[in-house]
Amino acid sequence: MKSWILKKPYELELIEIPKPVPKKDEVLVRMRYIGLCGSDIEIYRGKRDPEFLANPVRLGHEASGVVEEVGPEVQGLKTGNKVAVRGIWGCFSEYISASQVSAFSVSSMPALQIVKLPDTFPEAIGPFVEVLPKIIRTGEKIGITQQTDVVIVGQGVCGLLLTQVVKMQNPHRLVTLDLYDEKLGLSKDYGATDTLNASSENLNDLVRSVLPDGADIIIVAHLEGEGVAEAIEFLKWNGKLILWGCLGKTEIDFFRLHIRGGDILGTRMADLEEDIYYCQKTIKYLEDGIIDVKKMITHQFKFDVTPEAFELKDKGKGDVIAVEVISTDGKKVYP
């Protein structure tokens, strides 16, 4: 089968590797739509080590596909089922083979890797099932009330999903920041009360122009780690700083957080049962249109030109949000 590998930063190569044979507890999935995540781009740029041991490096960990073969110990899945693929690296390939639930490790609890989708579920939005369960959980668990002022820094894929989910919690103010007016316009459509262009050199002054006392909750949803240090400056007393992106390394003056009585919170699931619950909730929200992702899919590329997708996503333009790669037999459906 064909698979894209990362030879070195900014250089992808299409190679031929053996088609995987599923083990007794695994399913073989033919890829249909593969999403480009921010973590893919950071590894592509050479700014982040891969989260897996593989030589050569294979990227892609959020996708949709169709089951082609099922191991004898697999339950609840059969050939022909539509599935979402979550957290399995190497999705920029024609096939992947994996178990339904990931193995336990010292740094990660078990999670659903292969999620069955309804027969009528649009495959092109399947890749969002990877990240959206954690986003829905975040919105529900961080303590938003009608008196809460929330700031979301970054309006890429995750930031725009967070905007929709936070809006569902009915906060007092929902302020979004981004460098691009196109993305801010979409966040306004999704329910932001205030949108701020973050090209300003002083984000503290910018945020306090609409929230003089600062924010109760700040969600940092962009790649750069320095966003955390900046966000501390416009946090209210006893506020919460939620880490979503923040993949880059940076220095943080924790005394600035200490004097505000602030907390830093992560966004991981508590256990497998919770992961399953929010995966099912995600599917319902996407099916019913409660959360919109179709406007976010701005570009789709065929499998054989995957490097073009990475090059576009790397540039980070305002009209580039969710970028997908389509399998050789798939069809472009968005935008």
C-alpha positions in Angstrom: 0.0 0.0 0.0 1.0 3.6 -0.3 1.9 5.7 2.7 3.3 9.2 3.1 6.4 9.5 5.4 8.3 12.5 6.8 11.9 12.1 5.7 12.9 15.4 7.4 11.3 18.7 8.3 9.2 20.0 5.3 9.9 16.9 3.2 7.2 14.2 2.7 7.8 11.2 0.5 5.3 8.7 -0.9 6.5 5.1 -0.3 5.2 1.6 -0.8 4.9 -0.5 2.4 3.2 -3.8 3.2 -0.6 -3.6 3.7 -1.2 -4.3 7.4 -2.8 -7.6 8.4 -5.1 -7.1 11.4 -4.4 -9.0 14.6 -7.2 -10.9 16.3 -8.4 -7.8 18.2 -7.9 -5.3 15.3 -9.8 -4.0 12.4 -8.4 -3.1 9.0 -9.7 0.4 7.9 -9.4 1.9 4.4 -8.8 5.6 4.8 -11.3 8.0 3.3 -10.7 11.5 4.8 -7.7 12.5 6.8 -7.5 15.8 8.8 -4.3 17.8 9.3 -3.9 18.6 13.0 -1.7 21.3 14.5 0.4 18.6 16.0 1.1 17.2 12.5 2.2 20.6 11.4 4.5 21.1 14.4 6.2 17.7 13.7 6.3 18.6 9.9 8.2 21.8 10.8 10.6 20.0 13.1 9.5 21.9 16.1 8.1 18.9 18.0 9.1 15.3 18.5 6.6 12.7 17.3 4.3 11.1 20.0 5.2 7.6 18.8 8.2 5.5 17.9 8.3 5.0 14.2 11.1 5.1 11.6 10.4 6.7 9.2 7.9 9.1 10.8 4.3 8.6 9.7 1.9 11.5 10.4 -1.9 11.8 10.6 -4.0 10.7 13.5 -7.6 12.0 12.9 -9.5 10.4 10.0 -12.6 8.6 8.8 -12.7 5.3 6.9 -14.5 2.1 6.1 -13.8 -1.3 7.8 -12.5 -3.8 5.3 -11.5 -6.7 7.6 -12.3 -7.6 11.2 -10.3 -9.8 13.6 -12.1 -12.7 15.3 -12.1 -11.1 18.7 -13.5 -7.7 17.6 -17.1 -7.0 18.7 -19.6 -4.4 17.4 -17.9 -3.8 14.0 -18.2 -5.5 10.7 -17.0 -5.1 7.1 -18.4 -2.0 5.5 -19.0 0.0 8.7 -18.1 3.6 8.6 -15.7 4.6 11.4 -13.8 7.5 12.8 -10.1 6.9 13.6 -8.8 8.6 16.7 -5.2 9.0 17.8 -3.7 6.3 15.6 -0.6 7.8 13.9 0.1 6.9 10.3 -3.3 7.9 8.8 -1.7 9.4 5.7 -1.8 5.9 4.2 -4.2 3.8 2.3 -4.9 1.6 5.3 -4.4 1.4 9.0 -4.9 -1.5 11.3 -5.7 -1.0 15.0 -7.6 -2.2 18.0 -10.8 -0.5 19.0 -9.4 0.7 22.4 -5.8 2.0 22.9 -3.5 0.3 25.4 -3.0 1.7 28.9 0.3 3.5 29.5 1.9 5.5 32.3 1.1 8.7 30.3 -2.3 7.9 28.9 -5.4 6.1 29.9 -7.3 3.8 27.4 -9.4 5.6 24.8 -11.5 4.7 21.8 -9.4 4.5 18.7 -12.0 3.2 16.3 -15.5 4.7 16.6 -18.4 3.3 14.7 -20.4 5.9 12.8 -24.0 5.8 11.6 -24.5 4.6 8.0 -25.8 8.1 7.1 -23.0 10.0 8.7 -21.0 12.2 6.3 -17.5 10.7 6.1 -15.9 14.1 5.4 -16.7 15.3 8.9 -15.6 12.0 10.5 -12.1 13.4 11.3 -13.6 15.8 13.8 -14.7 12.9 16.0 -11.0 12.7 17.1 -10.8 16.0 18.9 -14.4 17.1 19.4 -15.2 14.8 22.4 -12.5 16.4 24.5 -13.7 19.9 23.4 -17.3 19.1 24.4 -16.1 17.8 27.8 -14.0 20.9 28.3 -17.0 23.2 27.8 -19.1 21.3 30.2 -16.5 20.7 33.0 -14.7 24.1 33.4 -17.5 25.8 35.4 -19.1 28.3 33.0 -22.1 30.1 34.3 -24.2 33.1 33.1 -21.8 35.4 35.1 -18.6 34.0 33.5 -16.5 36.0 31.1 -14.6 33.6 28.8 -11.7 34.4 26.4 -10.6 32.0 23.7 -7.2 32.8 22.2 -6.9 31.4 18.7 -9.7 30.6 16.2 -8.3 27.7 14.2 -10.1 24.4 14.1 -10.1 23.8 17.9 -10.7 27.4 18.7 -13.8 27.6 16.5 -15.1 24.3 18.0 -14.5 25.6 21.5 -16.4 28.8 20.6 -19.4 26.8 19.6 -19.3 24.6 22.7 -18.6 27.4 25.2 -21.5 29.4 23.6 -23.8 26.5 24.5 -23.0 27.0 28.2 -24.4 30.6 27.9 -21.5 32.7 29.4 -21.9 36.4 30.2 -19.3 37.4 27.6 -17.4 35.2 25.0 -14.4 37.0 23.6 -12.4 35.5 20.8 -8.9 36.5 19.6 -7.1 35.6 16.3 -4.7 37.2 13.8 -7.1 36.8 10.9 -10.4 38.7 10.4 -11.8 35.8 8.3 -11.7 33.4 11.3 -13.0 36.1 13.7 -16.0 36.6 11.4 -16.8 32.9 11.6 -16.4 32.9 15.4 -18.9 35.8 15.5 -21.3 33.6 13.5 -20.7 30.8 16.1 -21.7 33.1 19.0 -18.7 35.2 20.1 -20.0 38.4 21.8 -16.7 40.2 21.0 -14.0 39.5 18.4 -10.5 41.0 18.7 -7.7 41.0 16.1 -4.6 39.8 18.0 -2.1 41.5 15.8 -1.8 44.0 18.6 1.5 43.8 20.5 -0.2 44.0 23.9 -2.9 41.4 24.3 -3.5 42.5 27.9 -4.5 46.0 26.8 -6.5 44.5 23.9 -8.6 42.1 26.1 -9.0 44.7 28.9 -10.5 47.1 26.3 -13.6 44.9 26.4 -13.1 43.2 29.8 -11.5 45.8 32.1 -11.3 43.3 35.0 -10.0 40.5 32.9 -11.5 37.1 32.2 -12.8 34.4 34.5 -11.7 31.6 32.1 -9.1 31.8 29.4 -8.7 29.0 26.9 -5.5 29.1 25.0 -6.2 27.3 21.7 -3.2 28.0 19.5 0.1 26.2 18.9 2.6 28.6 20.4 3.4 28.1 24.1 4.0 31.8 24.8 0.3 32.2 24.6 0.0 30.8 28.1 2.4 33.4 29.5 0.5 36.2 27.8 -2.9 34.9 28.9 -1.9 35.1 32.6 -1.8 38.9 32.4 -5.5 39.2 31.6 -6.8 36.6 34.1 -9.2 37.7 36.8 -8.5 36.9 40.5 -9.3 33.2 41.0 -9.5 32.7 37.3 -8.9 29.5 35.3 -6.4 29.0 32.5 -7.3 26.1 30.2 -4.5 24.5 28.1 -5.7 23.4 24.7 -2.9 24.0 22.2 0.3 25.4 23.6 2.6 22.8 21.9 5.6 25.0 21.8 8.1 25.5 24.7 8.1 28.8 26.6 9.1 30.4 29.9 6.3 31.2 32.3 6.5 33.4 35.4 4.4 31.4 37.8 4.5 34.1 40.3 2.2 36.1 38.0 -0.3 33.3 38.2 0.2 32.8 41.9 -0.7 36.5 42.8 -3.9 36.1 40.8 -4.9 33.0 42.7 -5.3 31.3 39.3 -5.4 27.7 38.3 -4.1 25.9 35.2 -6.3 23.1 34.0 -5.8 20.3 31.4 -8.4 18.8 29.2 -8.0 15.0 29.3 -10.8 12.5 29.8 -11.1 11.0 33.2 -11.5 7.4 32.0 -12.6 5.2 29.1 -16.2 5.3 30.1 -16.2 9.1 29.9 -14.4 8.9 26.5 -17.1 6.6 25.1 -19.8 8.9 26.5 -18.4 12.0 24.8 -17.7 10.2 21.5 -21.4 9.3 21.3 -22.4 12.9 22.2 -20.1 14.2 19.5 -21.7 12.0 16.8 -25.2 13.2 17.9 -24.2 16.9 17.9 -22.6 16.6 14.4 -25.5 14.6 13.0 -28.1 17.1 14.4 -26.1 20.1 13.3 -25.8 21.4 16.9 -22.1 21.9 16.2 -21.2 23.0 12.7 -18.0 21.9 11.0 -18.9 22.2 7.4 -18.1 25.9 7.2 -14.7 25.1 8.7 -13.5 22.7 6.0 -11.9 25.2 3.7 -9.6 22.9 1.6 -9.5 19.3 0.5 -6.7 17.6 -1.4 -6.4 14.2 -3.2 -4.1 11.7 -1.6 -1.4 11.9 -4.2 -0.8 15.6 -3.6 -0.7 15.4 0.2 2.4 17.6 0.4 0.4 20.5 -1.1 -2.0 20.2 1.9 0.8 20.4 4.4 2.4 23.4 2.5 -1.0 25.3 2.6 -1.6 24.5 6.3 1.9 25.6 7.2 1.4 29.0 5.7 -1.5 29.7 8.2 -3.6 32.1 6.1 -6.8 33.5 7.2 -8.9 31.6 4.7 -7.2 28.3 5.7 -9.0 26.5 8.6 -9.6 22.7 8.4 -7.6 21.0 5.7 -8.3 17.4 4.6 -6.7 14.8 2.5 -9.1 12.5 0.5 -8.4 8.9 -0.4 -7.8 7.9 -4.0 -11.4 6.8 -4.3 -12.9 9.6 -2.2 -14.7 12.7 -3.5 -14.3 16.4 -2.7 -17.4 17.6 -1.0 -16.3 20.8 0.8 -16.1 23.7 0.5 
